Amino acid sequence: MREQHRFMRGLSAWVGFRQEAVQYVRQERFAGETKYPLRKMIRFSLDAITSFSHVPLQLATSCGFFLAGLSLLGIVVAAILRLFTGAIVGQASTLILVLFLGGIQLIFLGIIGEYLGRIYDEVRARPLYIVRDALLDEK
């Protein structure tokens, strides 16, 4: 793999070969402190998520649809309250409009992110398959 930022734990599972777990009892650290504090562990987990998943990109689209739907519901509620009780005056329509536009922006950001994710998958040029054994024709 010619990738610059390889997540080796993910790649070893991605290849698809049979894996076995080895159970062991981990001894307590003899001396010193860990070289992997919380900050490095969070970065490690983000590398794992972004190397093998498009879920964060799809999450932006889903949040955008949720916010846009919530704002449409807010528009209906605000219109009903305004018509029948006169309770909502002024700022509510502006806030609902801002929520709606924010939702629409998130939808388009998620769609653009999906395109970028697909382009990134193509640029990585991972092989379509991995050969376990090769039969060579010796002549």
C-alpha positions as CSV (number, residue, x, y, z in Angstrom):
1,M,0.0,0.0,0.0
2,R,1.5,3.3,-1.0
3,E,-0.6,5.4,1.4
4,Q,1.2,8.0,3.4
5,H,-0.9,7.7,6.6
6,R,-1.5,4.0,7.1
7,F,-3.7,2.7,9.9
8,M,-2.0,-0.7,10.2
9,R,-4.5,-2.2,12.6
10,G,-7.3,-1.5,10.2
11,L,-5.3,-2.6,7.2
12,S,-4.5,-6.0,8.8
13,A,-8.2,-6.6,9.2
14,W,-9.0,-5.2,5.8
15,V,-6.9,-7.8,4.0
16,G,-9.3,-10.5,5.1
17,F,-7.1,-13.3,6.1
18,R,-8.0,-15.6,9.0
19,Q,-7.0,-14.1,12.4
20,E,-6.6,-15.7,15.8
21,A,-6.7,-14.0,19.2
22,V,-3.9,-14.7,21.7
23,Q,-5.0,-14.4,25.3
24,Y,-2.4,-13.1,27.8
25,V,-2.3,-11.5,31.2
26,R,-0.9,-8.0,31.0
27,Q,1.4,-7.1,33.8
28,E,1.4,-3.7,35.4
29,R,3.9,-1.2,34.1
30,F,7.2,-1.6,35.9
31,A,8.3,2.0,35.7
32,G,7.6,5.3,34.1
33,E,4.4,6.6,32.6
34,T,2.5,5.7,29.4
35,K,3.6,7.4,26.2
36,Y,0.1,7.3,25.0
37,P,-1.9,9.9,26.9
38,L,-5.6,10.6,26.3
39,R,-4.8,13.2,23.5
40,K,-2.8,10.6,21.5
41,M,-5.5,8.0,22.0
42,I,-8.2,10.3,20.7
43,R,-6.1,11.0,17.6
44,F,-5.6,7.3,17.2
45,S,-9.3,6.6,17.3
46,L,-10.0,9.5,14.8
47,D,-7.5,7.9,12.5
48,A,-9.3,4.6,12.8
49,I,-12.7,6.2,12.1
50,T,-11.6,8.3,9.2
51,S,-9.4,5.7,7.5
52,F,-12.1,3.0,7.0
53,S,-15.4,4.8,7.3
54,H,-17.6,7.4,5.6
55,V,-19.9,7.5,8.5
56,P,-18.8,11.0,9.7
57,L,-19.5,12.4,6.2
58,Q,-23.0,10.7,6.2
59,L,-23.6,12.0,9.7
60,A,-23.3,15.6,8.4
61,T,-26.0,14.9,5.8
62,S,-28.2,13.2,8.4
63,C,-27.9,16.1,10.8
64,G,-28.7,18.5,8.0
65,F,-31.9,16.7,7.1
66,F,-32.8,16.5,10.8
67,L,-32.3,20.3,11.3
68,A,-34.1,21.2,8.1
69,G,-37.0,18.9,9.1
70,L,-37.0,20.4,12.6
71,S,-37.1,23.9,11.2
72,L,-40.0,23.0,8.8
73,L,-41.9,21.7,11.8
74,G,-41.0,25.0,13.6
75,I,-42.4,27.0,10.7
76,V,-45.7,25.1,10.9
77,V,-45.9,25.5,14.7
78,A,-45.0,29.2,14.6
79,A,-47.6,29.9,11.8
80,I,-50.3,28.1,13.8
81,L,-49.4,30.0,17.0
82,R,-49.2,33.3,15.2
83,L,-52.5,32.9,13.5
84,F,-54.5,31.6,16.4
85,T,-53.0,33.1,19.5
86,G,-50.7,35.9,18.3
87,A,-48.0,34.5,20.7
88,I,-45.1,34.6,18.4
89,V,-43.9,38.0,17.3
90,G,-40.6,39.1,15.7
91,Q,-37.6,36.9,16.3
92,A,-39.1,33.4,15.9
93,S,-39.3,33.5,12.1
94,T,-35.7,34.7,11.8
95,L,-34.5,31.9,14.1
96,I,-36.4,29.3,12.3
97,L,-35.1,30.6,8.9
98,V,-31.5,30.5,10.2
99,L,-32.1,26.9,11.5
100,F,-33.5,25.9,8.1
101,L,-30.6,27.5,6.2
102,G,-28.1,25.8,8.5
103,G,-29.7,22.5,7.9
104,I,-29.6,23.0,4.1
105,Q,-25.9,24.0,4.4
106,L,-25.2,20.8,6.3
107,I,-26.9,18.7,3.7
108,F,-24.8,20.2,0.9
109,L,-21.7,19.9,3.0
110,G,-22.4,16.2,3.6
111,I,-23.0,15.7,-0.1
112,I,-19.7,17.4,-1.0
113,G,-18.0,15.3,1.7
114,E,-19.4,12.1,0.2
115,Y,-17.8,13.1,-3.1
116,L,-14.5,13.9,-1.5
117,G,-14.6,10.6,0.4
118,R,-15.1,8.7,-2.9
119,I,-12.3,10.6,-4.6
120,Y,-10.1,9.9,-1.6
121,D,-10.9,6.1,-1.9
122,E,-9.9,6.2,-5.6
123,V,-6.7,8.2,-4.9
124,R,-5.5,5.7,-2.3
125,A,-5.6,3.1,-5.0
126,R,-6.0,0.1,-2.7
127,P,-5.9,-3.2,-4.7
128,L,-9.3,-4.8,-5.5
129,Y,-8.0,-8.1,-4.2
130,I,-5.1,-9.7,-2.5
131,V,-3.6,-13.0,-3.7
132,R,-2.7,-15.5,-1.0
133,D,-0.9,-18.0,-3.2
134,A,0.3,-17.6,-6.8
135,L,0.9,-20.5,-9.2
136,L,3.8,-19.6,-11.4
137,D,4.2,-21.3,-14.7
138,E,7.8,-22.5,-14.8
139,K,9.0,-23.3,-18.4
